[in-house]
Every structure is written in C-alpha cells, then in structure tokens.
C-alpha cells in the first residue's frame, strides 16, 4: 500500500514538474524600451523597437507599429545592432521595420534592438504605440524562426505597448506659475481693510480730544 502511494506521488510530481517546464518556455514577442513617454509639444523623442526570440533561433522580424497621426509624427528610423540588415517605411499613423540576417548560418538568439524611431509631438493629448499583430495576416508583425518552413513564432498577446503623453511646450506638461497677482490679490485686500481702519482710528482720536 505504501509503495503504491509513493508511486502515485512520484507520478503526480513528475507531471507537475513537466508542466512547470512547459510554462517556462519563453515566447517570442516585440516590445519597446519605454513603457511610458512624457514629452512636450513640438519636442522630438526616441523609442527603441526590441525583438525577443524567446528560446528559439530567429532569422528575421517584421514590426508594424501603429500610432495616432494627429498626436505624433514619425520622422526617422535608425537601424539597431541586432540584425545586420534593417529596412523601413514610414506612412501616416504606421511605421514598418524589418530586420533580417544575411544568411541562415548567422541566426540570432535572445533579444536586441531592431531599430530606433524618432517621433515628434504634434498636439497635446495622450495615445499608445502598439504593434499591429494578427495571426494569419500577411501584413502583420512577425518573428520568423530559423527553420525550413520559416515559421512565424510571434505571440501577439505578449507584445508590449508604450503610453504617450504630450503636454504644452510652454509648461512641459506642468501647470504654469502665474506671471502676476490676480485682481483680488493680497495688496488689494489689504487696502480694503486698512483704509476704513485708519479712518475709524482718526475719528476715535478726534472724539477723545473733543470729549
């Protein structure tokens, strides 16, 4: 009976251990180096596009980044150092970046910067940078495994986003200090109280002299 119980415990432990290993498999995804960006109107800022191949060897990636074209303008793209070849295209509201190896023998592992995008803030407000990623769609973000089938291994649900907030260029998103005292400032309030008080004081002094 004890041997049967011990065997059952060992079997259950084995399956639990195997399940934990499967859950630790690192999925491939795309991300940004900043989760949030606070900037001012008309200011330029940079954000990096990161690829993470998880536990697989990868040969290329296609990153489609979408954003609010009334809030931001993509101005330039600088290739990163992860892939030897990087191509890109900028359209209103969307940036396309592709990184790839020169030959299958130079596959990539781990994570790295595909490219850096320079944006300019066009208007005050908030928005989100995200990856256009849809399974089975050709013009969608991908991470290609280094195999004969060029398998797309991206996990769209793991892709990161970046929250954008644009404030006023004069205040940098902060409340500005007033340049002058308001009309109901301290000096006006003081004069309203002091003048009647002086009159009453003089009247009191005069009445004491008379009386």
C-alpha positions in Angstrom: 0.0 0.0 0.0 2.8 2.3 0.9 4.7 1.5 -2.3 1.5 2.2 -4.4 1.0 5.6 -2.6 4.7 6.5 -3.1 4.5 5.6 -6.8 1.4 7.8 -7.2 3.1 10.7 -5.6 6.1 10.4 -7.8 3.9 10.2 -11.0 2.0 13.3 -9.9 5.2 15.1 -9.1 6.6 14.3 -12.5 3.7 15.7 -14.4 3.6 18.8 -12.3 7.3 19.3 -12.9 6.9 18.8 -16.6 4.0 21.3 -16.7 6.1 23.9 -15.0 8.9 23.5 -17.5 6.4 23.9 -20.4 5.1 27.1 -18.8 8.6 28.5 -18.6 9.1 28.3 -22.4 9.9 31.8 -23.4 7.6 33.0 -26.2 8.8 35.3 -29.0 7.5 38.9 -28.9 8.1 42.5 -29.8 8.4 45.3 -27.3 9.5 49.0 -26.7 12.3 50.1 -24.5 10.0 52.6 -22.7 6.6 51.7 -21.3 5.6 55.4 -20.9 6.8 58.6 -22.6 6.1 62.1 -21.2 7.1 64.8 -23.7 6.2 68.4 -24.7 4.5 69.9 -27.7 6.9 70.1 -30.7 9.5 68.1 -28.9 11.3 65.1 -30.5 11.9 61.8 -28.7 13.3 58.4 -29.5 12.0 54.9 -28.7 13.6 51.6 -29.5 11.9 48.6 -31.0 13.0 45.4 -29.3 12.7 41.8 -30.6 12.8 38.9 -28.2 13.1 35.4 -29.9 12.4 33.6 -26.7 14.0 30.1 -26.7 14.2 29.9 -30.5 16.7 30.8 -33.1 15.3 33.5 -35.4 16.2 34.8 -38.8 14.0 37.9 -39.2 11.2 40.0 -37.9 8.6 42.3 -39.3 7.4 45.1 -36.9 4.3 47.1 -37.8 4.0 50.0 -35.3 0.7 52.0 -35.2 0.1 55.3 -33.5 -2.2 58.3 -33.6 -1.1 60.5 -36.5 -2.7 63.6 -35.0 -0.6 63.2 -31.8 2.7 62.1 -33.2 4.8 62.2 -36.4 7.4 59.5 -37.1 10.4 61.4 -38.6 13.3 59.0 -38.8 14.4 55.4 -38.2 17.9 54.4 -37.2 18.9 50.7 -37.6 19.8 48.8 -34.4 22.7 46.4 -33.9 20.8 43.2 -33.5 20.2 42.4 -37.2 22.8 43.1 -39.9 20.2 44.3 -42.3 17.3 46.6 -41.4 14.8 48.2 -43.8 11.9 50.5 -43.0 9.0 52.5 -44.3 7.1 55.4 -42.7 3.5 56.3 -43.5 1.0 58.4 -41.6 0.0 56.5 -38.5 2.2 53.5 -39.2 5.8 52.5 -39.2 7.2 49.3 -40.8 10.5 47.9 -39.8 12.1 44.7 -41.0 15.3 43.2 -39.6 16.9 40.1 -41.0 20.1 38.0 -41.1 22.4 37.9 -44.1 22.3 34.1 -44.3 20.8 31.2 -42.2 24.2 30.5 -40.6 24.0 33.8 -38.8 20.8 33.3 -37.0 20.0 35.3 -33.9 19.1 34.3 -30.4 17.9 36.2 -27.3 16.7 39.8 -27.6 18.1 43.1 -29.0 17.2 46.4 -30.7 15.9 46.2 -34.2 15.7 50.0 -34.7 15.2 53.3 -33.0 12.3 55.5 -34.1 12.4 59.3 -33.8 9.0 60.8 -33.2 7.8 64.5 -32.9 4.9 65.5 -30.7 2.3 67.3 -32.8 -0.5 68.1 -30.3 -1.4 67.8 -26.7 -3.0 64.6 -25.5 -2.3 61.0 -24.9 -2.1 57.9 -27.0 -0.5 54.5 -27.4 2.2 53.0 -29.5 1.4 49.4 -30.3 2.3 46.6 -32.7 -0.2 45.6 -35.4 -0.2 41.8 -34.9 -2.8 39.4 -36.2 -2.3 35.7 -36.7 -2.7 34.6 -40.3 -2.5 38.1 -41.7 0.3 38.8 -44.2 0.9 42.5 -43.4 1.2 41.9 -39.7 4.1 41.8 -37.2 6.1 38.5 -37.3 9.1 36.8 -35.8 10.4 34.1 -38.1 12.1 31.0 -36.7 15.3 29.8 -38.3 13.8 26.6 -39.8 13.0 25.3 -43.3 9.3 26.4 -43.0 10.1 29.9 -41.9 7.7 29.5 -39.1 6.1 32.6 -37.5 6.6 32.2 -33.8 5.4 35.5 -32.5 2.9 35.6 -29.6 0.8 38.7 -30.3 -0.6 38.6 -26.8 3.0 39.1 -25.4 3.8 42.2 -27.4 4.4 45.4 -25.5 2.9 48.8 -25.8 4.1 52.3 -24.9 1.8 55.1 -23.5 2.4 58.6 -24.8 1.5 61.8 -23.1 2.1 65.2 -24.7 1.9 68.4 -22.7 2.2 72.1 -23.6 5.5 73.2 -25.0 5.5 76.2 -22.6 4.9 74.2 -19.5 6.3 70.8 -20.3 3.0 69.2 -19.2 3.1 71.0 -15.8 0.8 73.8 -14.5 2.4 77.2 -15.3 3.1 79.7 -12.5 1.0 82.9 -12.7 3.0 85.8 -14.1 1.1 88.4 -11.9 -1.0 88.5 -8.9 -4.7 88.1 -9.5 -7.0 91.2 -9.2 -8.1 90.0 -5.8 -4.5 89.8 -4.6 -3.1 90.5 -1.2 -2.4 94.2 -1.7 -6.0 95.0 -2.8 -7.4 93.0 0.2 -5.0 94.9 2.5 -6.1 98.3 1.2 -9.8 97.4 1.6 -9.2 96.6 5.3 -6.6 99.2 6.1 -8.2 102.4 4.8 -11.5 102.1 6.7 -9.5 101.1 9.8 -7.4 104.3 9.6 -10.5 106.4 9.2 -12.1 104.9 12.3 -8.8 105.4 14.2 -8.7 109.1 13.3 -12.3 109.6 14.2 -11.8 107.9 17.6 -8.8 110.1 18.3 -10.7 113.2 17.4 -13.7 112.3 19.6 -11.4 111.7 22.6 -9.9 115.2 22.2 -13.4 116.8 21.8 -14.8 114.9 24.8 
